Amino acid sequence: MKVAIVGAGIAGLSCALRLQQDGCSVTLFDKGRGAGGRMATRRIETPAGEAAFDHGAQYLTMRDPAFAAAMQAWEAAGVVAPWAAVGADAWVGTPGMNAIVKHLAASAEVRWNSLVVQVCKTAAGWTIDPDATGDRFDAVVIATPAEQASPLLAPHDQAMASEALACRSAPCWTAMFAFDTPLAIRPDVIKNAGIIGWAARNSAKPGRHGPESWVVQATPDWSIEHLEESVDTVVDRLQAALAAQSSEDLPTPIVRAGHRWRYARTTGAKIGSLWNAEERIGAAGDWLLAPRIESAWLSGRHLAEQMLAGI
């Protein structure tokens, strides 16, 4: 079976690698320039060295035995490590959260910088628009956030599209700061402090190097209320919120940046995955299970098993 997967995040890659184990030919298409997605790590050069920011997902946990086995393999490969500051069950990618996705993508065929606008069914099979190669596929998988999956699914399976449309994601404004001196903030993690939903000293995570770096994420409610404000305005507000947590005045940042995640955290439909065996189109992602990295991986694997069972 020759399969196209739209979205090379953890769900799409999990699905692809499981299909490849049984001999399927899989090509992934992703709009990003490289691996990461919502597990992205941004790196910025500064006079004090390179600053790194996990500005999407902050950490992951494992509950399912299959995912725990995958995590053990990733630990052996040096791409994950425990993060005691959050708890005994918290892990991070090393040297950045995107290390996990990079590790998986290395074993797959991924076409980066490929923004898919539609998938088309013909007598000869599925095609990806745009895809200049003219490849035809036996099946197609949509492994994107629900809001992006719905319009791709709608022409082929309205029920699937409706599931995606009903599963909305909360946005998240994120600010990134680097300093040439440590901040007078004792904990490495701050939760639910005013407009801050989460803040972390990114430079204190396992495997990190470089100057004092902080990721500050606003609460969902604040992010919704200020979703269309300018980046500079939002970064100013989040810098002031971080300053309020310090026992001393903040030094002038050597990096100030912001990122608006429109589709940050889903509620999770607890379905697992979606598969139309007649049309050979499916969907996977955390929005079909629960808002965790583990859930995205499990959803992709769940869909792959359904697809393989029908071969």
N, C-alpha and C positions, 0 to 999 in steps of 0.2 A: 504494500500500500504506500502510495506517495502522498504525503500530507504537507499542507501549508499551515503554519501557525502565525497568526497576527498577534504580536506582542511577545517580546523576549525577556519578560520578567520572570520571577520565580515560578509562576504557574505555567507559563508557556514552556519554559525550559524543563520543568519537571515532566510535563506531558511528552515533550520531544524525546528526552533521554529514555523514558520508559518505552516509547514506541520503537526507538532505535534498538533497544535490547532484543526485540522480537523481529528485527530485520526490516522495519519500515524505513523508507527514505523521507527525511523531514527537513523542510526549509522554514526558518523563522524570519519574519519581517518586523522590524521595529523602527519607529520614527526617531529614536535617540541616536546620538553620535557614537555611543558605546554603552557597555553594560551598566546597569544601575536602576533606572526607573525610580520607583519610590524607595529603593534601597540605595539611593545615590550618595556619593561622597564627592564634595567639591574641594579642590585644592587651589590655593592662591599663594603666589610668591610674595614674600614680605622682606623688609630689611633684616628681620630676625630669623629668616628661614621660611620654609614652606609651611603654611597653615592649612590644616585639613578639617573639614566639617562634614559629619554625617547629618545632612540637613533634612533627610526624609525619616525612614524608620530608624529608631534609636537602638533597638536590641531585639532579640528573639528568644522565645522559650520553646521547650519541647515537651510534649505530652504523649503523642502517638508513638508506639514502638517502631514503626517503619521510619518515621521522621527522626527518632532518636538514633537509629542505625545510620541514617544519612549524615546526621550531625557528627557521629563518631568518625566517619570517613573524612568529613571536612576538617575535623580537628587534627586527624593524622596528616592531612595535607597542609596544615598550617594556615587555614583560612577562617577559622573561628577560635574564640577563646572566651572563657567565663569572665563576667564583669561583676565582681563582688559588690560594688557600690550600689547596685540596684537590688540584688538579691541572689540567693543560691541558685536560682533557676534561670538567671539572665546570661545571655551570650551575645557577643558582637562579632561581626566580621573583622578580620585583621589582614592588612593594616587599616582597612576601612570597611564600612558595611557593604560596599559594592564588591568586595572581594569574593563573596559567595556567588554572586551572579556571574562575575568574570570567570570563576572556576568552572561553573556549569557550562557557560557559553563556549569555553575552549573545546568542548567535546561535541559541539553542534555547528550546523551551518546557519549563520545568522547574517542577514542582509541589513546592516545598520543604515541610518538615514533614509529609511523607506517608510514614508507616511502613506498608509493604505487608506484610500477613500471609499472603496467598495470591493466586495468579493462577488464574482459573477459565475453562475452555473451555466454551462453549455453542454451540448451533446458529447463533447470530447472531455469534459471534466470541469473542474473549478479553475478559474483564473484570478489573479490578483491585480487590481487596478490601483496605481500603475505598477507594472512590472515589464520592463523592456525585453526580458528574456523570452517571453511567450510561453513559459512553462505551463503545463496542465497538471492538475492534482486530483487525486481520487477523493480526498476529503479536506475539509478546512476547519480550523479551530480558531475561535476568537478568544484571546487571553488578554483582555484589556480591562480597565475599570468599567463598571456597569454603564456609565453614561456614554462611554465611547463604544461599547459593545452593541448597544441597542440599535443604532442606525445601520450597523453592518449586518445585524441579524434580521432586521425587519423585513426585507424583501423575500426572505427565504423561510422564516419560521416566526410568525407573529407572536406565538405563545412565548417563545424564548425571548423575543424582543420586549414583550410585556413584563417578563420577570426582571429583565435588566432595568427597564424603565421604573419599576416599582422599588428598586433597591438604590437608594440615594446615598451619596458619600458626603461627609462633612468636610469642609475646606479647612486649611490650616496655613496661617501666615507664619513664616519662619525667618528669623534674623540670625546672622552669623557675625561674630565679633572676634578679633584677635588683638592681643595686647603684648607689649614688650616687657611686661612685668606681671607676676601673679596677682589676681584679684583677692581682696580681703573678704572672701566668701568661703566659709568653712566647708560646707558639704559640696560634693561633686555633682549632686543632682538636686534640683529644686522642683517641687510639684505643687500645682494649684496655689499660686501666690499672686493674687490680683488678676491681672490679665495674662499672666504666665500660666500656661497649662503644664509646661515642661521646660526645664532648662538644664543643660548638662555641660560640664567642663570636658569638652571633647578630647582635649589633649591628655586627659587623665585615663582614657580608655586603654585597654591592653593593646600593645603594639603601636601606639601613637608616638609621634615625635614632633618637634617644632615648638613654636611659641604658645603661650596661654591662649586657648581657643574655646569659645563658647557657642553653643547652639541654643537659641531661645525660641520656643514655639508658643504661640498665643492659644488661648482656649478656643474651642469650637465656636462658642457663642460670639466671642469678640471677633473672630475671623470672619464669621458670617456678616456681622454688623459693619465691618470695615473692609469687606472683600474687594471693593473697587477703588480703594484709596491708593495713592501713589506709594511706590516702594519706599521712598525717602521718609515719608510721613510715618509709615508703619515701623520702619527701622528706628526712627527717633523715639517712638512710643515704647518699643520693646527694649531699647537701650536704657530709657528712664526706669522701666520696670526692673531691669537687671540691677541698675544702680541702687535701687531701693533695698536690694538684698545684701548690699555690701556695707561693712562697718566703716569703710573709708570711701572717699570720693574715687570714682572710676578714673583711671588714666585715660588719655585720648586713645581710642582704638587705632591700630595700624591697619585693620581691615573692618569694613562695615559693608554688609551685603544683605540682601533680602530675597526671599523666594516665596511665591504664592502657590501653594498646592490647592488646586480647585477640587481635586478628588483624593483626599488624604485618608479618611477612615470610613469604612463602610459598616453597615449594621450587620450584614451577613444573613443570607436567606436559609442557611442550614439545609441546602439541597445536595451539595457536593459538587455536581457538575451537570451540564445539559448535553444531550446527544440525540440527534435525529438520525436514526440509522438509515432511513429511506433516502433522505437528501444528502446524508453524510456531512453534516455540519454540526459543530458543537461549541460549547463555551466552558471556560474554566476561569477561576480567579477567587480571591478571598471573598468577594461579594456573594459567592455561592455557598459559603460555609460560615466563616467567622473572621473578624478583623485581626488576623495574626499572620505573620510570615509563614508559619507552619501550615495554616489553613490554605494559603495559596499553593504551597507545594503539594499538599494532600489533594486539593481539587484537581490539579493538573494530572496527578497520578491516577485519580479516580476516573477521570475522563479517558485516559489512555487505556485503562483496563476495559472500559465499556467498548471502546473502539476495537480493541484486539479480540474481544469475545465475539464480535460479529464478522471477523474475517473468515 
